[in-house]
Amino acid sequence: MTPLLRSLAAVIAWFLGAACAPALEKPNILLIIVDDLGYGDLSSYGAKDLRSPHIDRLMAAGIRFDSFYANCPVCSPTRAALLCGRYQELVGVPGVVRTHAANNWGYLAPDAVLLPQVLKPAGYHTAIIGKWHLGLEPENQPTRRGFDFFHGFLGDMMDDYYNHRRHGNHYMRRNEEPVHPEGHATDIFTDWAIAHIKERAGPRKPFFLYLAYNAPHTPIQPPKDWIQKVKEREKGISERRAKLVALIEHLDDGIGRVMAALQESGQAGNTLVVFVSDNGGQVDVGGTNGPLRGGKQEMYEGGIRVPMAAVWPGKIKPGGRSNFLAATMDLYPTLAAAAGAETGAGLDGQSFLPLLLGSDQPAFKRDLFFTRREGGERYMGECIWAVRRENWKLVKNSPMTGWEMFDLENDPGETTDLSKKNRGKFRELAAAMRRHIQRGGAVPWQKGK
């Protein structure tokens, strides 16, 4: 049997086996977010030197999105938008939450209502395993913001995948207690997720598990045997690219183990699984974003358009593919709707659950805004911005450069700036962008202000 046929057979077997499991009143929800995975760094999205069979199986077992956006081209703001269903700067996280106050650009608003807080009244047990990155203060730790259980890393990135430190600080926790696991962080988070899934099996509350890997974020540090496998298979691959490919393939293997545990525990048939990346791939460490311009940290498409898939046996038809335009913040109302949870008013995100369930769903009638405030010598606390209206995009990719405008329908690679040729459209988008900037400017994001 060819590799393609084996893959298709595995998808069919997984789907049929899951569909036969007894249905519960409410679905379990497994939300998998990975860190800095580029639009072109899965074999299902066109990578030729990389094998990602387990994530590809998810893509094939449900619906794959080709025009899904991260709310921001860096970590914390996207995670804030995901968990709050709002634009990140409106909940106090316009930039990256960092260890040191002088370079910290966010403080999660005390009145922000996170997704686990609306799922718990609907009968859910809520857990996060992996990377948090939305606050180091006691009041902003996961168990203070709606999660019943936390087993993971409070900080932003790890300086080493094996010693799990950031700037010398130890941020690994079980709930609020320090823990000292041994091994590669990807394996640790995979093992913790498997243990949690097994624990939730049987006649218990439905679960919401937010599984947040910090791979393939820098440092690009895969286990050595995974690098060797890639080098033996991909003759002539550069050292830099081989390391990133190995880190992604190791991550893919971990996700495969998690999905196997879901199946073996008898819960796959009633679990809605969502897979997404928090932003685009980091080009200077070997990441690729397919045909898209730019990468992580940038407002060009390579920084904000990301791979995404949703799987729900018996509800979402396998083999689907969509160009529906949605963003990370839309997952909040979508998952809440699937769970039968009440979200209240004031969300910026909108539910695309009807689309997932096979109904015709018109495009959202809205502009989609992207914002990022950042520090360091490159940004010095200044912002970069973008807005997409239908196929038009206005973007300021650096504080030191001017605004550009692109027609993404005819120029998906963002090669031709039309800001001076079509001043009418430019003024429309600029006016909308200014109004959105004013909304964010009214929200405090530094602690105590």
HELIX and SHEET records of a PDB file:
HELIX    1   1 PRO A    3  ALA A   19  1                                  17    
HELIX    2   2 SER A   43  TYR A   45  5                                   3    
HELIX    3   3 PRO A   53  ALA A   61  1                                   9    
HELIX    4   4 CYS A   75  CYS A   84  1                                  10    
HELIX    5   5 GLN A   88  VAL A   91  5                                   4    
HELIX    6   6 ALA A  101  ASN A  103  5                                   3    
HELIX    7   7 LEU A  115  LEU A  119  1                                   5    
HELIX    8   8 LYS A  120  ALA A  122  5                                   3    
HELIX    9   9 PRO A  138  ASN A  140  5                                   3    
HELIX   10  10 PRO A  142  ARG A  144  5                                   3    
HELIX   11  11 ALA A  185  GLU A  199  1                                  15    
HELIX   12  12 LYS A  224  ARG A  233  1                                  10    
HELIX   13  13 GLU A  239  GLU A  264  1                                  26    
HELIX   14  14 ALA A  268  ASN A  270  5                                   3    
HELIX   15  15 VAL A  283  VAL A  285  5                                   3    
HELIX   16  16 GLU A  301  ILE A  304  1                                   4    
HELIX   17  17 THR A  328  ASP A  330  5                                   3    
HELIX   18  18 LEU A  331  ALA A  339  1                                   9    
HELIX   19  19 LEU A  353  LEU A  356  1                                   4    
HELIX   20  20 GLY A  376  TYR A  379  1                                   4    
HELIX   21  21 ARG A  423  GLY A  441  1                                  19    
SHEET    1   A10 GLU A 177  PRO A 178  0                                        
SHEET    2   A10 MET A 172  ARG A 174 -1                                        
SHEET    3   A10 PHE A 149  PHE A 153 -1                                        
SHEET    4   A10 HIS A 125  LYS A 131  1                                        
SHEET    5   A10 PHE A 207  ALA A 212  1                                        
SHEET    6   A10 ASN A  28  VAL A  34  1                                        
SHEET    7   A10 THR A 271  SER A 277  1                                        
SHEET    8   A10 ARG A 305  VAL A 311 -1                                        
SHEET    9   A10 ILE A  63  TYR A  69 -1                                        
SHEET   10   A10 GLY A 320  SER A 322  1                                        
SHEET    1   B10 GLU A 177  PRO A 178  0                                        
SHEET    2   B10 MET A 172  ARG A 174 -1                                        
SHEET    3   B10 PHE A 149  PHE A 153 -1                                        
SHEET    4   B10 HIS A 125  LYS A 131  1                                        
SHEET    5   B10 PHE A 207  ALA A 212  1                                        
SHEET    6   B10 ASN A  28  VAL A  34  1                                        
SHEET    7   B10 THR A 271  SER A 277  1                                        
SHEET    8   B10 ARG A 305  VAL A 311 -1                                        
SHEET    9   B10 ILE A  63  TYR A  69 -1                                        
SHEET   10   B10 ALA A 326  ALA A 327  1                                        
SHEET    1   C 2 ARG A 165  ARG A 166  0                                        
SHEET    2   C 2 ASN A 169  HIS A 170 -1                                        
SHEET    1   D 4 LEU A 368  ARG A 373  0                                        
SHEET    2   D 4 CYS A 383  ARG A 389 -1                                        
SHEET    3   D 4 TRP A 392  LYS A 396 -1                                        
SHEET    4   D 4 GLU A 404  ASP A 407 -1                                        
END                                                                             
